[in-house]
Amino acid sequence: MSHAGAEATGLSIPRIPRIETLLSQMTPFEKAGQLSQLACHGPADEKTIAAVRDGLVGSFLNAPSLEHRNELQRVAVEESRLGIPLVFGRDVIHGYRTIFPIPLGQGATFDPDLAQKAAAIAAREASETGIDWVFAPMVDIARDPRWGRIAEGCGEDPLLTSQLGAAMVRGFQGTGGPHRVAACAKHYVGYGACEAGKEYNTTWIPERLLREVYLRSFQACVDAGVLTVMTGFNDLNGVPATGNEFILRAILKGECGFSGFVVSDWASIREMITHGLCADEPNAALRGISAGVDMDMAGRIYVDHLPGLIESGAVSAALVDDAVRRVLLVKHKLGLFERPYVQPPRQSVAVCEEHRAVAQQVVRESLVLLKNEGGVLPLARMERSIAAVGPLVDDPFEQLGCWAFDGRREDSVTVLTALRARFAGRAEIHFARGLPDCRSTDTTGFEEAARAAERADVTLAFVGENANLSGECRSRAFLDLPGAQQQLLERIARTGRPLVVVVMAGRPLLIEPICSLAKAVLVAWHPGTMGGPGIVDVLSGDVSPSGKLPVTFPRALGQIPIYYAFKNTGRPPGTDHRGIPTGTPLDPVGFETSYLDVDVSPLYPFGFGLSYTTFEYQDFSVSPIKARVGEPVTVRIRVRNTGSVEGVEVVQLYIRDLVASTTRPVRELKAFQRVALKPGESAAMEFALTAADLAFPGRDMKPTTEPGRFDVFVGGNSLAPLGGSFELV
Ligand code: GLC
């Protein structure tokens, strides 16, 4: 095995006397134990408790209760030879008891501060039940909505995902307060590039693309101090991520300077046998530890085989000690040596009003208004009668979304409940589900829904996906509305009454058939516990929508993968983004990057979202227009609210590096900022572009900033017009 740099084998990891002493005392079995996480499926049996007592368990996944967690901890601390505390982990992905919008919805807020607040609440609620470590944030970049786990990340853009992921790390890990939990950046790396969007499928990612797109969000989490990283299931360029020394030691522990510990995904060390990389379990153990995976999640590979490998000298003690040191250091940082037990709270903070209020704010900011014809939204005061239909208008469970294990339907507030509360005494609410469930084809409820629509001034239809149609192992080869939902919308539309459609799903769907029927379309993702009130705040006009798409919405399945930061190619479609006609002199059109049967543009682009007001961008300037490489360039713009209601705009700044030693995308998001403006109010925005902002992996794969011209685009979505240009000399 080639020894990567000193830092890659942890020689740069701090030496804490208590940890070094323990390390010197530990047997190979105890070391292997610290590197083993057992899944807990209920109260531990005698065999498991004996393993804890023998120091053969370092961590549990999903302790069933606080009492049980403390009992296992007592055995570890008071009955094992060295008294090393256990660390308890759990999937707390977008909230614990207070469920926030799914991370893709949090991506739509473009609001890192709010995402940090939400994570801190999740940590507070989780830590009081004995959880020390959450397996979040998931910072996989996803450009393929067929992949069910697109729901769990913050979308297609590395900068957006980096800023939100780092904010979530800060929220979970806090500033060392008593409620901090260890965060876990996952799934390292490139898991979202699974071929054909098929779950667990093979990924081929050239190093340049790894560095330009997939690694950045992990670097951001490391820079934010993330204590753990989880490897992905994916075969990465022929070497599964869990056995890939290049990404784990050379890059993560080397270049990125990661000093926490790496945990495998569920039994993904063992799965290297199935991948065909390892012949047997001892070989998988050797491969995993050598590659840089410090802890084995639920695989029993390390605890069964590492002691033998250490004793036979097949694996160097230094490598194993580095892994154990990293695990013990995280336990030390979490204060588990001093405070191994968690006292039940006098007053639980779970789902308290304060937490609900923050969750409602996240819902408000996550909603993306894609269409609003004739100002059908917001629901004006004169609405005397509103029809509320669709399988998701009143489903307290499905609105929680995927990975919401600890959310409870009885805590959820549905849209129907919120509508009735908001419009009590002001408007009649006619409720008709229309379909029992998103996947149902039972159309017997259609007529009741149509009658409700006929009696109403406007019909609100809530359609989309069940929670279990996205998340892990939930890839879909079709992205239409499941079941007979589209038919229900068509039946409602035939009443001729104004139709507003709210789409609750864990991914972009093919919504052109919806948009053709509806006067307004609002994307609500899966909004979580406070989905109802947050959505009604926006539908009613109490709050203007400000969400922006964190992921592209395609016109057709065949366009996938489709994303905004594409390359120009030698024959870009139509005119390029500067309005310069393309095509060759002989064939002015036709021989260009396109399809015969669908427009190459997306249905709705990354960064897009409407407001109830309008914004204008004025006074663009960039200075200096000639800057030396390394000198910051400042972009200024004035944003004005030119409408009649207050709103929040997400100002987005994109660049295009026109000529470089490798081709660059036609747009790259380099900054974004939310700004609240009252009617007529304007704000002067200023963005500094540094050399690092303009850098990309050069031919030598090192971050490079090259001289040349850059176009700058500033606006409310990724198709923002050209503002101006500057040149690096
Ligand atoms: C799952 C997921 C991972 C999760 C882990 C523990 O397979 O891939 O995201 O954190 O196992 O449940």
Boltz pocket constraint, residues with backbone or C-beta under 6 A from the ligand:
constraints:
  - pocket:
      binder: B
      contacts: [[A, 91], [A, 135], [A, 186], [A, 265], [A, 266], [A, 472]]
      max_distance: 6.0
